[in-house]
Amino acid sequence: TRIGLVFPGPAAIAARIQREYANHGIDVRAISVPEAEMTNPEIARLGSADIDAMMRPAFSRGVDAVVCVGTNLRSGYLAAGFEQEFGVPVVDSAIATLWHVLRIAGSSRPLPGWGALLAAH
C-alpha cells in the first residue's frame, strides 16, 4: 500500500496519478520525475544509466514497491536488478500489461529476468 512512483512526464501529471492511487488506498511516498519535460521519442531514447538515475529516488524508506508508469520508459529491463538491490517489487506498466495479457490467455509459464511479477507468473 506504500509505493514509490516513477513517471517520465510532468510533475503535475504525476501528482494526478498520486491522487488517483490515494483514492484506491495506495500511499505514494516518493515521486520521481525528470527535471525537464521530454517528448515520448526522447523518453524512448533514454539509456539505462538515465533510467537508473530516474528510478533510484523512488526507492525511499518504507515503500512496499516501486511502480513505473510510462509507455516509452524502458524500466522493465532494470526491474529484476532493482528488486534484488532494494528487496521490493518493481512494477513496470508495460510488464504489468504483459502479465495481465498472459493471464487472460491462460499462460502460467514464468518469464525470469523481468522482475518478480513475471517470474512468478
N, C-alpha and C positions, 0 to 999 in steps of 0.2 A: 504493500500500500504506500510505500515511500520510494519515490523514484528520482533519478536524475534524468533530465531531458536534453537531448542533443537535437538541434534544429538548425539547418544551414540557411535559413531565411531570416527575415527581420525579427527583432526582439518583440515587436508589437504582436506579431502572429504567434510567436512562442508563448507570450502571455495569454493569448486567447486559448491556446492548447492547454496551458496550465489551468485556466478557469474551467474548461470543459472536463478535464480529468478530475478536478475538485468536485464537480457535480456528480461524479461517479465514485467518490470516496478515495480518490488517489491523490496523495500529497506529493506535489512536485517540489522537492527540496533544493534542487540545483538546476539551473538552466544554462546551457552553453550554446551560444550563437556566435557567428563570425563577427569580427569588428566592423567589416564593411559589407554592404549588401552585394550579393552576387546573383548573376543570372543562372538559369538551370544549366546551360552548357559550361559555365565556369565551375559550378558545383561538381559536375560530372568529371571535369579535368583535374580535380584536386588529387594530389598524390597521397600515399599512405601516411607520410610524415605530417601533412597538413590535417588530414582526418584525425590522426592520432592526437595532435595538439588540440583539435576542436573537441574531441571526446573526453579527454582527461579531466577537465573541470567538473564534469557531470558525476564523477565518482567521489562525491563528498561523503563525509561521515554520515552513517545512518541510512543510506539508501539500500533498499532491498533489491533493486535492479536499475539498469540504465536503459532507456528507450530512445532509439534513434529514429526520428521521423523525417523523411525527405526522400523523394523519389530518386533523385540523382546522387544522393550521398551514399558512397560505396563503403559504408561502415560495416557491412556484413562480413567483409574479408577480415576484419580485425576482431570480430566478436569473440571467438574462441580464446585468443591471446589475452584480451582484457578480462574475460571470465576467469582465466587461470590466474592472472595477476591480482585481481581485486576480489575474487571469490563471490561475485554476484552475477546473475544472468544479464546478458545484453540482448535486448530485443530490437532488431533492425526491422523497419517496416516492410522492406521487400522480402526478407526471410520469413517474417510472420505471415505475409500473404502466401508465400510458397507453402509454408507449414499447413495453412488452412486449406489450400487447394489440394494438397496431398491427402489430407484427412477426408475431404469430400470425395476424392477419387478412391478412397479405401486403401491407400498405401500406408503400411506401417513400418516400412523399411527405414532404419536410421541413416542419416547422412552426416557422418562425422566430419569435423573440420569447420563447421559453420556455426558453432555455438551449441549451447545446451538444448535449445528449442528443437533443432533438427536432429541432434544426436540422440535424443530420447524419443524421437518420432516413432 
